[in-house]
Amino acid sequence: MNDDLALYLARQARSLGLDALTLEEADPETLRAFAGAVLTELAALGLVPGEAEVGCWAAPRPAGH
């Protein structure tokens, strides 16, 4: 996994108050928000189906377009 992406996801988890030690107590809406952020980034990379938005982790466009 891209180190920048890992750091971004870690920041998202911290901002939502999520960690591996308290996962069982986490609010379902909070988990859904984090899962949505993860899936959005993976879709942008073309790793899962979804809207392939150009985002922070997407590859640069080929030159000449």
C-alpha positions in Angstrom: 0.0 0.0 0.0 1.1 3.5 -0.8 2.7 5.1 2.4 0.8 8.3 1.7 -2.5 6.5 1.4 -1.8 4.6 4.6 -1.0 7.9 6.4 -4.2 9.5 5.0 -6.3 6.5 6.2 -4.7 6.6 9.6 -5.6 10.3 9.9 -9.1 9.6 8.9 -9.4 6.8 11.5 -8.0 9.1 14.2 -10.3 12.0 13.2 -13.3 9.6 13.6 -12.0 8.3 16.9 -11.4 4.8 15.6 -8.6 2.4 16.6 -8.0 -1.3 16.6 -8.4 -1.6 20.4 -11.9 -0.1 20.5 -13.4 -1.4 17.3 -16.1 -3.5 19.0 -17.4 -0.4 20.7 -17.4 1.9 17.6 -20.6 3.4 16.4 -21.9 1.8 13.1 -22.2 5.2 11.5 -18.6 6.0 12.3 -17.5 2.7 10.8 -19.6 3.3 7.7 -18.0 6.7 7.2 -14.5 5.2 7.5 -15.4 2.3 5.2 -16.7 4.8 2.7 -13.4 6.8 2.8 -11.4 3.6 2.3 -13.6 2.4 -0.6 -13.5 5.8 -2.3 -9.7 5.8 -2.3 -9.5 2.2 -3.5 -11.9 3.0 -6.3 -9.9 6.0 -7.3 -6.9 3.7 -7.7 -9.0 1.3 -9.8 -8.7 -1.5 -7.2 -12.4 -1.9 -6.5 -15.5 -1.0 -8.6 -16.7 2.5 -8.1 -16.4 6.0 -9.5 -12.8 6.3 -10.7 -12.3 9.9 -9.6 -8.9 11.5 -10.0 -7.9 12.1 -6.5 -4.8 12.2 -4.3 -3.8 8.6 -5.0 -4.7 8.3 -8.6 -1.9 7.9 -11.1 -0.9 11.0 -13.2 -2.5 11.3 -16.6 -0.4 10.4 -19.6 1.3 13.4 -21.3 -0.1 14.6 -24.6 -3.8 14.7 -23.8 
